[in-house]
Amino acid sequence: MGKYLFKIKEQNRLTQTFTQRFGEAKSDLFGVACRRLKRRVEETLDDAGIEQVPGLEAAFADFLFPFEDLKTT
């Protein structure tokens, strides 16, 4: 994701501060979306009477962490 932010920064001649804030906002947005998806998946599984799916927590954790670490510094 760092290359993506760098490309946006260079193409649009943005400041480092703006680019970092943009990355943080994007990280927050994706994080919220992923947590909502996780909650909905858990609700759907619960409604279907499925208590646990091996690896589900790890899959969401692996997916969420990259977005939490988006920094441009």
N, CA, C and O atoms as a GROMACS GRO file, in nm:
protein
  292
    1MET      N    1   0.082  -0.118   0.000
    1MET     CA    2   0.000   0.000   0.000
    1MET      C    3   0.087   0.125   0.000
    1MET      O    4   0.044   0.231  -0.046
    2GLY      N    5   0.207   0.114   0.051
    2GLY     CA    6   0.298   0.228   0.053
    2GLY      C    7   0.328   0.280  -0.086
    2GLY      O    8   0.336   0.401  -0.107
    3LYS      N    9   0.346   0.189  -0.183
    3LYS     CA   10   0.374   0.230  -0.322
    3LYS      C   11   0.254   0.306  -0.379
    3LYS      O   12   0.271   0.402  -0.454
    4TYR      N   13   0.135   0.261  -0.345
    4TYR     CA   14   0.012   0.327  -0.390
    4TYR      C   15   0.007   0.471  -0.340
    4TYR      O   16  -0.022   0.562  -0.416
    5LEU      N   17   0.035   0.490  -0.211
    5LEU     CA   18   0.034   0.625  -0.154
    5LEU      C   19   0.144   0.712  -0.214
    5LEU      O   20   0.122   0.830  -0.240
    6PHE      N   21   0.260   0.654  -0.235
    6PHE     CA   22   0.370   0.729  -0.295
    6PHE      C   23   0.333   0.776  -0.435
    6PHE      O   24   0.361   0.889  -0.473
    7LYS      N   25   0.271   0.688  -0.512
    7LYS     CA   26   0.230   0.722  -0.649
    7LYS      C   27   0.128   0.836  -0.648
    7LYS      O   28   0.140   0.930  -0.727
    8ILE      N   29   0.031   0.829  -0.559
    8ILE     CA   30  -0.068   0.937  -0.548
    8ILE      C   31   0.000   1.067  -0.510
    8ILE      O   32  -0.031   1.173  -0.565
    9LYS      N   33   0.092   1.059  -0.415
    9LYS     CA   34   0.163   1.179  -0.369
    9LYS      C   35   0.239   1.244  -0.484
    9LYS      O   36   0.229   1.364  -0.505
   10GLU      N   37   0.314   1.164  -0.558
   10GLU     CA   38   0.397   1.217  -0.666
   10GLU      C   39   0.313   1.269  -0.783
   10GLU      O   40   0.342   1.376  -0.837
   11GLN      N   41   0.212   1.195  -0.822
   11GLN     CA   42   0.129   1.236  -0.936
   11GLN      C   43   0.053   1.365  -0.909
   11GLN      O   44   0.027   1.443  -1.001
   12ASN      N   45   0.017   1.387  -0.783
   12ASN     CA   46  -0.064   1.503  -0.749
   12ASN      C   47   0.012   1.611  -0.674
   12ASN      O   48  -0.045   1.711  -0.630
   13ARG      N   49   0.143   1.589  -0.659
   13ARG     CA   50   0.230   1.684  -0.590
   13ARG      C   51   0.176   1.723  -0.453
   13ARG      O   52   0.165   1.841  -0.419
   14LEU      N   53   0.142   1.622  -0.377
   14LEU     CA   54   0.085   1.642  -0.244
   14LEU      C   55   0.196   1.652  -0.140
   14LEU      O   56   0.307   1.602  -0.161
   15THR      N   57   0.166   1.715  -0.030
   15THR     CA   58   0.263   1.724   0.079
   15THR      C   59   0.270   1.590   0.152
   15THR      O   60   0.179   1.507   0.143
   16GLN      N   61   0.379   1.570   0.222
   16GLN     CA   62   0.396   1.448   0.302
   16GLN      C   63   0.288   1.440   0.410
   16GLN      O   64   0.234   1.333   0.437
   17THR      N   65   0.258   1.555   0.471
   17THR     CA   66   0.157   1.557   0.577
   17THR      C   67   0.021   1.514   0.523
   17THR      O   68  -0.048   1.433   0.585
   18PHE      N   69  -0.018   1.570   0.408
   18PHE     CA   70  -0.147   1.532   0.350
   18PHE      C   71  -0.148   1.384   0.314
   18PHE      O   72  -0.246   1.314   0.339
   19THR      N   73  -0.040   1.337   0.255
   19THR     CA   74  -0.032   1.197   0.214
   19THR      C   75  -0.045   1.105   0.335
   19THR      O   76  -0.114   1.003   0.328
   20GLN      N   77   0.020   1.141   0.445
   20GLN     CA   78   0.010   1.059   0.565
   20GLN      C   79  -0.133   1.060   0.620
   20GLN      O   80  -0.186   0.956   0.658
   21ARG      N   81  -0.194   1.177   0.624
   21ARG     CA   82  -0.333   1.185   0.672
   21ARG      C   83  -0.428   1.107   0.582
   21ARG      O   84  -0.521   1.043   0.629
   22PHE      N   85  -0.403   1.114   0.451
   22PHE     CA   86  -0.484   1.038   0.356
   22PHE      C   87  -0.469   0.888   0.383
   22PHE      O   88  -0.568   0.815   0.385
   23GLY      N   89  -0.347   0.844   0.404
   23GLY     CA   90  -0.322   0.703   0.433
   23GLY      C   91  -0.389   0.659   0.561
   23GLY      O   92  -0.445   0.549   0.568
   24GLU      N   93  -0.384   0.743   0.663
   24GLU     CA   94  -0.448   0.710   0.790
   24GLU      C   95  -0.600   0.704   0.775
   24GLU      O   96  -0.664   0.614   0.830
   25ALA      N   97  -0.657   0.798   0.701
   25ALA     CA   98  -0.802   0.798   0.679
   25ALA      C   99  -0.844   0.674   0.600
   25ALA      O  100  -0.946   0.612   0.631
   26LYS      N  101  -0.765   0.641   0.499
   26LYS     CA  102  -0.794   0.522   0.419
   26LYS      C  103  -0.784   0.397   0.506
   26LYS      O  104  -0.866   0.306   0.494
   27SER      N  105  -0.685   0.392   0.591
   27SER     CA  106  -0.668   0.280   0.683
   27SER      C  107  -0.788   0.267   0.775
   27SER      O  108  -0.840   0.158   0.796
   28ASP      N  109  -0.833   0.380   0.829
   28ASP     CA  110  -0.950   0.378   0.917
   28ASP      C  111  -1.074   0.329   0.843
   28ASP      O  112  -1.150   0.248   0.895
   29LEU      N  113  -1.094   0.379   0.722
   29LEU     CA  114  -1.211   0.341   0.642
   29LEU      C  115  -1.211   0.192   0.613
   29LEU      O  116  -1.313   0.125   0.633
   30PHE      N  117  -1.099   0.138   0.567
   30PHE     CA  118  -1.091  -0.005   0.539
   30PHE      C  119  -1.107  -0.087   0.665
   30PHE      O  120  -1.171  -0.192   0.665
   31GLY      N  121  -1.048  -0.039   0.774
   31GLY     CA  122  -1.060  -0.111   0.901
   31GLY      C  123  -1.204  -0.122   0.946
   31GLY      O  124  -1.248  -0.230   0.988
   32VAL      N  125  -1.278  -0.012   0.938
   32VAL     CA  126  -1.420  -0.013   0.976
   32VAL      C  127  -1.498  -0.108   0.886
   32VAL      O  128  -1.579  -0.187   0.934
   33ALA      N  129  -1.474  -0.100   0.756
   33ALA     CA  130  -1.544  -0.187   0.662
   33ALA      C  131  -1.514  -0.334   0.690
   33ALA      O  132  -1.605  -0.418   0.685
   34CYS      N  133  -1.390  -0.366   0.720
   34CYS     CA  134  -1.352  -0.505   0.747
   34CYS      C  135  -1.414  -0.555   0.877
   34CYS      O  136  -1.460  -0.669   0.884
   35ARG      N  137  -1.416  -0.469   0.979
   35ARG     CA  138  -1.477  -0.510   1.106
   35ARG      C  139  -1.628  -0.531   1.090
   35ARG      O  140  -1.684  -0.622   1.151
   36ARG      N  141  -1.693  -0.447   1.010
   36ARG     CA  142  -1.836  -0.465   0.984
   36ARG      C  143  -1.860  -0.596   0.910
   36ARG      O  144  -1.953  -0.671   0.942
   37LEU      N  145  -1.777  -0.624   0.810
   37LEU     CA  146  -1.790  -0.749   0.736
   37LEU      C  147  -1.772  -0.868   0.829
   37LEU      O  148  -1.848  -0.964   0.823
   38LYS      N  149  -1.672  -0.862   0.914
   38LYS     CA  150  -1.646  -0.971   1.009
   38LYS      C  151  -1.766  -0.992   1.100
   38LYS      O  152  -1.809  -1.105   1.122
   39ARG      N  153  -1.821  -0.882   1.153
   39ARG     CA  154  -1.937  -0.892   1.241
   39ARG      C  155  -2.056  -0.954   1.166
   39ARG      O  156  -2.128  -1.037   1.222
   40ARG      N  157  -2.076  -0.915   1.041
   40ARG     CA  158  -2.188  -0.969   0.962
   40ARG      C  159  -2.168  -1.118   0.931
   40ARG      O  160  -2.263  -1.195   0.936
   41VAL      N  161  -2.045  -1.157   0.901
   41VAL     CA  162  -2.016  -1.299   0.878
   41VAL      C  163  -2.045  -1.378   1.005
   41VAL      O  164  -2.106  -1.484   0.999
   42GLU      N  165  -2.000  -1.327   1.119
   42GLU     CA  166  -2.024  -1.396   1.246
   42GLU      C  167  -2.174  -1.407   1.276
   42GLU      O  168  -2.220  -1.511   1.322
   43GLU      N  169  -2.251  -1.300   1.249
   43GLU     CA  170  -2.396  -1.303   1.271
   43GLU      C  171  -2.462  -1.405   1.179
   43GLU      O  172  -2.551  -1.479   1.221
   44THR      N  173  -2.419  -1.409   1.054
   44THR     CA  174  -2.476  -1.503   0.958
   44THR      C  175  -2.447  -1.647   0.998
   44THR      O  176  -2.535  -1.733   0.991
   45LEU      N  177  -2.324  -1.673   1.039
   45LEU     CA  178  -2.289  -1.807   1.085
   45LEU      C  179  -2.368  -1.845   1.209
   45LEU      O  180  -2.416  -1.958   1.222
   46ASP      N  181  -2.383  -1.750   1.301
   46ASP     CA  182  -2.459  -1.774   1.423
   46ASP      C  183  -2.605  -1.804   1.390
   46ASP      O  184  -2.664  -1.897   1.446
   47ASP      N  185  -2.664  -1.727   1.299
   47ASP     CA  186  -2.803  -1.750   1.258
   47ASP      C  187  -2.820  -1.888   1.195
   47ASP      O  188  -2.927  -1.948   1.205
   48ALA      N  189  -2.716  -1.937   1.130
   48ALA     CA  190  -2.720  -2.068   1.066
   48ALA      C  191  -2.687  -2.181   1.163
   48ALA      O  192  -2.686  -2.298   1.126
   49GLY      N  193  -2.660  -2.144   1.288
   49GLY     CA  194  -2.628  -2.246   1.389
   49GLY      C  195  -2.485  -2.295   1.383
   49GLY      O  196  -2.454  -2.402   1.437
   50ILE      N  197  -2.400  -2.221   1.318
   50ILE     CA  198  -2.258  -2.259   1.308
   50ILE      C  199  -2.182  -2.180   1.412
   50ILE      O  200  -2.173  -2.057   1.405
   51GLU      N  201  -2.128  -2.250   1.510
   51GLU     CA  202  -2.064  -2.181   1.622
   51GLU      C  203  -1.923  -2.134   1.592
   51GLU      O  204  -1.887  -2.021   1.625
   52GLN      N  205  -1.844  -2.217   1.531
   52GLN     CA  206  -1.704  -2.180   1.506
   52GLN      C  207  -1.660  -2.231   1.369
   52GLN      O  208  -1.697  -2.340   1.326
   53VAL      N  209  -1.580  -2.149   1.304
   53VAL     CA  210  -1.519  -2.189   1.177
   53VAL      C  211  -1.369  -2.180   1.198
   53VAL      O  212  -1.316  -2.070   1.218
   54PRO      N  213  -1.299  -2.293   1.193
   54PRO     CA  214  -1.155  -2.289   1.214
   54PRO      C  215  -1.086  -2.194   1.116
   54PRO      O  216  -1.108  -2.200   0.995
   55GLY      N  217  -1.004  -2.106   1.171
   55GLY     CA  218  -0.926  -2.015   1.088
   55GLY      C  219  -0.994  -1.883   1.056
   55GLY      O  220  -0.931  -1.795   0.998
   56LEU      N  221  -1.121  -1.867   1.092
   56LEU     CA  222  -1.192  -1.743   1.059
   56LEU      C  223  -1.130  -1.622   1.128
   56LEU      O  224  -1.107  -1.520   1.063
   57GLU      N  225  -1.104  -1.633   1.256
   57GLU     CA  226  -1.043  -1.521   1.329
   57GLU      C  227  -0.907  -1.484   1.269
   57GLU      O  228  -0.877  -1.366   1.250
   58ALA      N  229  -0.827  -1.584   1.239
   58ALA     CA  230  -0.694  -1.559   1.183
   58ALA      C  231  -0.705  -1.494   1.044
   58ALA      O  232  -0.625  -1.407   1.010
   59ALA      N  233  -0.802  -1.537   0.966
   59ALA     CA  234  -0.819  -1.480   0.832
   59ALA      C  235  -0.852  -1.331   0.840
   59ALA      O  236  -0.796  -1.251   0.766
   60PHE      N  237  -0.941  -1.295   0.929
   60PHE     CA  238  -0.975  -1.153   0.944
   60PHE      C  239  -0.860  -1.076   1.006
   60PHE      O  240  -0.836  -0.961   0.968
   61ALA      N  241  -0.790  -1.136   1.099
   61ALA     CA  242  -0.675  -1.067   1.161
   61ALA      C  243  -0.568  -1.039   1.056
   61ALA      O  244  -0.512  -0.929   1.052
   62ASP      N  245  -0.539  -1.137   0.972
   62ASP     CA  246  -0.440  -1.118   0.866
   62ASP      C  247  -0.483  -1.009   0.769
   62ASP      O  248  -0.400  -0.933   0.718
   63PHE      N  249  -0.612  -1.001   0.743
   63PHE     CA  250  -0.664  -0.903   0.648
   63PHE      C  251  -0.668  -0.762   0.708
   63PHE      O  252  -0.642  -0.665   0.637
   64LEU      N  253  -0.699  -0.751   0.836
   64LEU     CA  254  -0.711  -0.620   0.900
   64LEU      C  255  -0.578  -0.554   0.929
   64LEU      O  256  -0.564  -0.433   0.912
   65PHE      N  257  -0.480  -0.630   0.972
   65PHE     CA  258  -0.354  -0.570   1.016
   65PHE      C  259  -0.284  -0.485   0.911
   65PHE      O  260  -0.230  -0.380   0.948
   66PRO      N  261  -0.280  -0.523   0.783
   66PRO     CA  262  -0.212  -0.435   0.687
   66PRO      C  263  -0.274  -0.296   0.681
   66PRO      O  264  -0.202  -0.198   0.661
   67PHE      N  265  -0.404  -0.285   0.698
   67PHE     CA  266  -0.469  -0.155   0.692
   67PHE      C  267  -0.440  -0.073   0.816
   67PHE      O  268  -0.437   0.050   0.810
   68GLU      N  269  -0.418  -0.138   0.928
   68GLU     CA  270  -0.388  -0.066   1.051
   68GLU      C  271  -0.246  -0.009   1.048
   68GLU      O  272  -0.216   0.085   1.122
   69ASP      N  273  -0.161  -0.063   0.965
   69ASP     CA  274  -0.021  -0.021   0.960
   69ASP      C  275   0.011   0.072   0.844
   69ASP      O  276   0.129   0.094   0.815
   70LEU      N  277  -0.089   0.128   0.778
   70LEU     CA  278  -0.062   0.219   0.667
   70LEU      C  279  -0.001   0.349   0.720
   70LEU      O  280  -0.070   0.428   0.784
   71LYS      N  281   0.123   0.370   0.694
   71LYS     CA  282   0.193   0.492   0.732
   71LYS      C  283   0.285   0.529   0.617
   71LYS      O  284   0.335   0.441   0.547
   72THR      N  285   0.308   0.656   0.599
   72THR     CA  286   0.394   0.699   0.489
   72THR      C  287   0.527   0.754   0.538
   72THR      O  288   0.608   0.801   0.458
   73THR      N  289   0.550   0.750   0.668
   73THR     CA  290   0.675   0.803   0.721
   73THR      C  291   0.777   0.693   0.734
   73THR      O  292   0.890   0.718   0.776
   0.00000   0.00000   0.00000
